[in-house]
Amino acid sequence: MSSDEDKSVRRPVITIDGPVGAGKTTVAELVSSALGFLFVDTGLFYRAVAWLMLRRGLDPGDETAAAEVASGLDLELKRTVPGAVRQMVVINGIEATDELYSPEVESAVSIVARSPKVRKALLPKQRAMLRSGGVVVAGRDIGTVIWPEAELKAYLDASVAERARRKYDERVHTDGTADYDEILGLLQKRDRIDSGREVSPLRIPEGAEYIDTDEMSAEAVAEVIIGSLVRKVRVKPAKSIAFD
């Protein structure tokens, strides 16, 4: 195979599914950085719809309006500096990265995300972002619905107590204070919603590598995923996977 042909070979898609707090985002960032792949968090699509709904003074619970907003959504990810993993998020031409994590959006996004009409409207947009390959994508229905044909699928899991502890530590670090029992209750509620929703419920994808992360660091989980990809697809990491 010539060098020109090598360049045209489509790079694989890696899907990372799992419940809230299982470490999907952190692990996906580590894997994408090591492989030189783009990282896509499909949750950004739902955050973008929630942000637009609030910006336009619309009720996040209005499923018809939310679906219309989702249909007209133009979401673009831009790396802020060469080699960076985290991206700038541009929504319909407006840079809105920080605003997507505001308390208002946090409250609205779970309402928007459980709408079958919204999920249906966003599916082709999410798939379009993955079609060229070379992507690590994290979410709750990636390997089952959005990209079941992925070359490598991983499902990260952890006990709800461990996931609550991680969220607690994260909030204490960022906000200086947190309520563990409140976080635990919210995670239990979110688990019920994600697993019980009619459209795209949280499930372990067929053929996925199940990884219990309770006793594992994010770096160790990333190494397992990269090792599996190297064995299955023979992709060479862009840099050492011995994380510091």
C-alpha positions, 0 to 999 in steps of 0.5 A: 500500500502506498503512502497516499493510500495510507492517508486515505484509510478511514480511522476507527470510531471508539464509542464509550457508553455508561451511566452518569459519573462512570468517568466517560468524559475523562477517559474519552479525553485521555484516549483521544489525546493519546490517539490523536483523535477528535473527542465528541461528547454527544451530551453537548447536542442536548445541552445546546438545544437546552441553551437555545430553548432558554435563550429564546424564552421557550419551555424546555418541556415543550417537546414540539418546540424543542424538536424544532430547535434541535432540527435547526441546530448547527453545532461545531466543535473547534479546538482552541489550540493545536493538539488540545482535547477540549473544544470550543463549542459554537452553536448556530454561529455563537460561541457558547462553551461556558454557558452550556454548563450553567445551572440553568442549562444543567436543570433543563438538559435532562428534560430536553434529552428524554424527548423522543422527538429531540433525539430523533432530530439530533440523530443524523447530526450526531452521526454526521460528526462521526462519519469520517472516523478518527473519533472517540465519542462518549454518551449513553446510547452511542454504541447502541443507537448512534454508531453501533458499527463502531470498530471498538465499543466500551461500556464503563460502569461503577457503583452508584455510591462510587459515582456519587463520591466522584461527583462530590469530590468534583464539586468540592474542588470546583465550588468548595462545597457539596452535599453527598446525599443530594448528589446520590439521590440525583444520580439514582433518579438519573439512572432510572430515567436513562435506563427506563426511557422509551427511546434509546435507553441506557444499555450495554452495546452488543460486543462492547468491552465492559469495564468496572471502573470502581477500583480503577483510575481514569488512566488505567481505564484509558490504557485498557481501551487503547490496548483493545483497539491496538489489538483489534484494529492495529492502530498505533497511538500518537504518543505514549499511553503511559500517562503521567 
